[in-house]
Amino acid sequence: MNTIFSTQVPSIPNFTEPGNTYELGMKFRSARTGNITKIRFWKAPSETGTHIGKLWTATGTLLASVTFTNETDFGWQEQTLDPPVLIQDNTTYVVSVNINSHYVATYDELATPIVNGDLSSIADDNNGVFNGTPGAFPSNSYRNTNYYRDVDFVYVPQPTITKISGDNQSGLAGSTLPNPLIVEVRDAAGNIKPNAPVTFTVISGGGSVSPASGVTDTSGRFSTTLTLGANSGTVRPVPNIVTATATGIGSVDFSADANPLGNTKVVLTNQVPSIGNNTDGTSYELGMKFQTTARGQITLLRFWKAPSETGTHIGKLWTATGTLLASVIFTNETASGWQEQLLDTPVNIQANTTYVVSVNVNSHYVATYSELAASIINGNVRSVADGNNGVYNVTAHSFPQNSYNNSNYYRDIGFVVGSNLLKVSGDNQTGTTGNALPNPLVVKVVNAQNTPQAGVTVNFSVTMGGGSISPTSAVTNASGEASTTLTLGAVPAGLGGVVVTAIAPGIGSETFLAAAAPSTPNAIYSENLNAGTNSWKMTNRASGEIAGYASTTSVNKGQSLDIKVSLAQEGPFTIDIYRLGYYGGAGGRQMAGPISLNGSPQPACTLDPNTRLIECNWTTSYVLQVGNNWVSGLYVAKLTDQSTGKQAHVWFVVRDDSREADIIFQSAVSTVLAYSAMGGYSLYGFNSKDGQRAYKVSYDRPYSQASYEDSYEADTPLRWEYNMVRWLESQAYDITYTDNMQVHSNGERLLNHKVYLSVGHDEYWSKEMFDHVKAARDAGINLGFFSANTCYWRVRFENSTPAAGQIRPNRVMACYKQDWALDSVAQQQGISAATNKFRSFQNQQPENALLGVMYGSDTPNLYGGSNFVVTNSNDPYYANTGLQNGQQLSLLVGYEWDFVVNNGSTPPGLVILSESPVSPAALLPNFDEPPGEPGLPANQDNTKSHSARYTAASGAKVFASGTIQWAWGLDSEDVTPARADSRVKQMTVNILADMAARPQRPDANIIVP
C-alpha cells in the first residue's frame, strides 16, 4: 500500500461551521503510472451521515466515485474502488470526500510537498481544496489546509514510448531542423518492441513532419524530420509542438522554436562609455528617450553594466509621460558590459512616438556626456535629440525625467518590425450561464504596414472563470481576422470573472472579459445594467441661494413625495431625480428631470425659544410621483438655481414594502437630522448659535449638510452609506432599502428579510427602534452593524407642531441628553423616558447588549483613522483573505470607533475579530453625562477598538465592525486617502454569506462561501 499520509495527525480534530457542508480535497500526483485502488479520509469524531469519495482530473472531470461503508466513529476511513483507476505519471489529480457537519484540518500543511514513495501532494500555494457544495469539484483553497483526503496507489508496469533525441531544437522559421525526432517503444516488461505503429502529428506552430507515420525498426525506434512553420510577422520564437503517438501505448511531445526572420534593431551599436565606472554613492533610475520610424514591438531591454555595479536590476519601458508599459528583472548577468533581457510579452509601439527605456543602478554606472545631444540613428530606431535626453531620477524604479548634459547612460532596447494582434470586437459582454455570448470574440492580425495578414494561427483559451470556447484555434482570413465563440460557465461572476486569451504565437496576445449573468437576476442586478451618470453630485454647492426638503424621509414605490424649495431670489430652478447605486462606477442613474420650475423665497421658519426647535412651513414646489417600476434605493433630488448655478440636495429613500429581499439596508436619517443646523440649531453646541444646542429638531426644514457649502458633514448618506451602497450593488446583492423612521414605526417589516444592515454613522435611535431590531434578532434575523457609535443616544419622535403647517406624526425628534431632567415628558413619565444615552443610569439599556461592542471615542480628522489589526485570523470570517494575526488594514478604523466593555451586558460567545490601537479624544466616552452618572464602569480601556461577532440564542448572526469607515475598505470613491482593499471585500462577502446573503455578481477575485 502506498498512501501520501503516514504519520501526519490533524491539529484541528473536530471543527464545524454550523449549517455549512463542504466537499474537501487534495491535489496529488504520482511519479509512476499505476492504479488508484482506494480513497481514504480522516473522519472527525462528531461527523455523521453518508460520505462519498471522488477522484477527479485537475480540471474537474470525474474519474470515479464510491460510497463509504462500514465506517468507524472517527479516524481514517478507507473504501476500495472497483474497478481501480489508472493514472498517468507526473500528472495532477484531485481526491475529495464530502463532509456533513464536522471535519479535521491542519493549516498550511500542504504549502510544501508531502512525499511518500511514488506519491506526493502538490505545492502550488492553492492546495487543500474545497467547494461549498458537497459533491462538486473542489477548486477553492484556504491557507493550503490539509483536510486529510488520501488515496492508495499501486504501481502497474506499462508499455512505454520515450524520446531518444531531437527535442528542444531551434531554427529559422520555415527551415528544416538538422536532427530527426526519434522515439523508442518498449513493452510492459521493458523489452524493445519492433513493428509498433507510431504517428507524428504537428500540434502547434504550423510546421510539417515527414514521414508522418510508420512502424518501429528492430531497435524499437522510429523517427521523423520537422520543418518549422513559416509564421511571417512574428517577433518572438514560435513553439512548434509535435506529438509522437504509439498506438495503444501512449504519446510524447517534442518542442522546437521557430526563430523570427526579422532583425532586432538596437539604438546603440559601437558606442563605448567614456566614463567606465562612475559612482555618486547613491542609487538612480537612468534612461534614454527613443523613437522608431515604423510600428513594431519592443522585445528586449539592454543596459551597460559598470564593473563595480552589483545587486538586482529591473528594466522598465515607459511612455513619454511616465505610464509604465513593461518591467523585467535581469537574470544571468555578467560582471560588466552589455546585459540583455527579453520581455515576457513584447510591447507594441507606434511609429514616430517617444518612449523611455530605463534601468536602475545601485551604486556604479557608465556614461558619456553630451552623446545624446544629437540623435543616434540605427536603421529604423533612433535616440531623441530634444536637449533633454539622458534622463534620470534620484529615486530608483521611478520615472526618469531629469537630464544632465544629455548624458548617455547606455540604456537601450531591442526593436522588431513585426505584425500586431489587435482586438476587434466581443469584449465586455454579459450572457447567461450555460449559453453562448451573442457576439463572437474577434481579433485581427496586421503587419508593420497595417495591412491585414491572412493565414496566421490564433489560439483561444479560457484563462479565468468557467466556460468553453469554440473553436480553440482559428486561422486569420483575408481580412486578417479570426474569431471564436464563448459559452459561459456555471458560476456567475462579475465582469472579468471569465477571461479569454487570444494568442498569435510569436506575435502577441489579447484578452477578452465577460460576465455570466444569473438565470434569475435580482432587482439590483438588473437595475445596475442601466446607464449611469455622476451628474447627481454637487459641483457648485449653495450657500443660501437654494435649499429644499421633502414631506417624508421615505416613500413606497408608486406613491408621491412633496418637494419644498426656497430660493434667495425669485427665479427659475430645476429638479433632477437620481437613484444612487453602482452603475458601472458612475454612482447614480437619472430617473427624472430636468424639471424646470420657478421659485421664490419661502416664509421664514419658526423658532421655539424653549427647545430651539425650528420648523418650516413652506409651500410645495413640486409633487414627485414615484414610479411603480422604480427600484428601492437611496435617492437624490438635485436642486439647481438657474440664476447662480448653485446646487443643493434633498435626500430620500424609495422603499418596496412588498419585496422580501435578502438584505434590508437602513439609511440613518435620524443621525443626519441630529447634526443638521439649518436655521441655526442642531443637537450639538459646536454648530449651533452661541453654542446653545437644541433639544428638539424637525424634518420640516432642509438638511444643512445638503444645503450649505461650509456645512459640517459628520453625517450624510453620501459619506459612508453611499460607498457601501456602491459596493453592495456592484456585487448585485439582493437589497431593499428603508430608513430609521420606518424601523421606528414599522419594525415588523424587518422580519421579511434575512439581514438588517446599519452602515456608517447611526447614532440616534428611539426606544422603539432598539426594541424592533432586538426583536428581529430574537426572531432569527441576522444583524450587520457596519457602523460605529451606533444606538448611542436615545431619542423620542413627536408630532410636528402647527408651525410646520400641519400636525403630522414623527416629524420632530427630541433628545435632551444630559439635560434630560428638563424634558416635560420625562418629568411626567419618570426617568425611564429620559432621552439620553442608552447606556445611562436612567435607561440601563447599553448598546453592547445588542451589538456586542459600544462607542469608545473618535478622531477629529474625518478622513483619518487608525489601522485595523487582525485577531482570531482562523475565524471563518477571515477565510480566503490570507490575513494573519497582527496584520493590519490601513486606516479602516475611524473616525469614530467602538470597543468591548465589561459591563455585564456583553452577549455570550462574543468573538473578537480585531484589536486596533487608537488614540481616544480626551472628553470621550464619558462626555455629556451628568455628574455622578457615568455610562461606563470604571477602568475601561478605550485605547483599543474592537470588531466582533456573536450568535444569538435564536441562531441569528450579529457582526459589528466597530468602525464607521468599514465601507471605505469596500469602495473609496471620493475618499482620500483611498483604502479599498480586496481583503476587506472578501471578509464582507464571508460575513454576509454566513448571514445567508450572497452576491449575484461577485468580483472575479472573490470566493463566495
Secondary structure, 3 states (H helix, E strand, C coil): CECCCCCCCCCEEEEECCCCCEEEEEEEEECCCEEEEEEEEEECCCCCCCCEEEEEECCCCEEEEEECCCCCCCEEEEEEEEEEEEECCCCCEEEEEEECCEEEEECCCCCCCCEECCEEECCCCCCCEEECCCCCCCCEECCCCECCEEEEEEECCCCEEEEEECCCEEEECCCECCCCEEEEEECCCCCECCCCEEEEEEEECCCEEECCEEECCCCCEEEEEEECCCCCCCCCCEEEEEEEEECCCEEEEEEEEEECCCCCECCCCCCCCCEEEEECCCCEEEEEEEEECCCEEEEEEEEEECCCCCCCCEEEEEECCCCEEEEEECCCCCCCEEEEEEEEEEEEECCCCCEEEEEEECCEEEEECCCCCCCCEECCEEECCCCCCCEEECCCCCCCCEECCCCECCEEEEEECCCEEEEEECCCEEEECCCECCCCEEEEEECCCCCECCCCEEEEEEEECCEEEECCEEECCCCCEEEEEEEECCCCEEEEEEEEEEEECCCEEEEEEEEEECCCCCHHHHHCCCCCCCCCCCCCECECCEEEEECCCEEECCCEEEEEEEECCCEEEEEEEEEECCHHHCCEEEEEEEEEEEECCCCCCEEECCCCEEECCCCCCEEEECCCCCCCEEEEEEEEECCCCCEEEEEEEEECCCCCCCEEEEECHHHHHHHCCCCCCCCCCCCCHHHCCCCEEECCCCCHHHCECCCCCCCCCCCCHHHHHHHHHHCCCCEEEEEHHHHHHCHHHHHHCCEEEEEEECCEEEHHHHHHHHHHHHCCCEEEEEEECCCCEEEEEECCCHHHCCCCCCCEEECCHHHHHHCHHHHHHCHHHCCCECCCCCCCCCCHHHHCCEEEEECCCCCCCEEEEECCCCCHHHCCCCCCCCCEEEEEECCEEEECCCCCCCCCCCEEEEEEECCCCCCCCCCCCCCCCCCCCCCCCCCEEEEEEEECCCCCEEEECCEHHHHHHCCCCCCCCCCCCHHHHHHHHHHHHHCCCCCCCCCCCCCCC
